[in-house]
Amino acid sequence: MYDLFETNKEKEVKGVWIKKGVNPDGTIPEFLVATKYKTNKAYTKEVEQISIKFGDRIRSKRLSEEEAQELYLKAFCKACLLDWKNVPDKEDLKAYKAEKETNPKLDREIKKLPFNFENAVNLFMNDLPRLYDSIDFDAAAISTFQDEAREENAKN
């Protein structure tokens, strides 16, 4: 039972790096993610604020699903997404791909999108909502924050 449900509490709060795919220039996007569980007090606080501010609208179903998703996505970006590496700038990615067509030996990295709240919300809401779904899933998964599971996944 403990093997299934025990997690590293420090990792739940300080986060773990999660890799997501490979960029065309060979760099690997990574996201530092804290848990979406009650051990993450910052996330708990964000969710409580949503309940306080929008509780009546949520209970009476006057808050649309899209509005609710945006609120929870923003809470995630504030409290669970702690950093990222190698997230490509969308415009430079397009330019890189165009350059690569005419110059297959192109040897440069794609410009990286700076990590901040606004960029995270835009990336997840507008550009790559499926990426958000994937990282959100990882942040809720027990295995993400278990020492043995992380070590075993790193080997594979």
Buried (B, 14 or more C-beta within 10 A) or exposed (E): EEEEEEBBEEBBBEBBBBEBEEBEBEBEBBBBBBBBBEBBEBBBEBBEEBEEEBEEEBEEEEBEEEEBEBBBBBBBBBBBBBEBBBBBBBEBBEEBEEEBEEEEEEEEEBBBBEBEEEBBBBBBBEEBEEBBEBBBEBBBBBEBBBEEBBEEEEEE
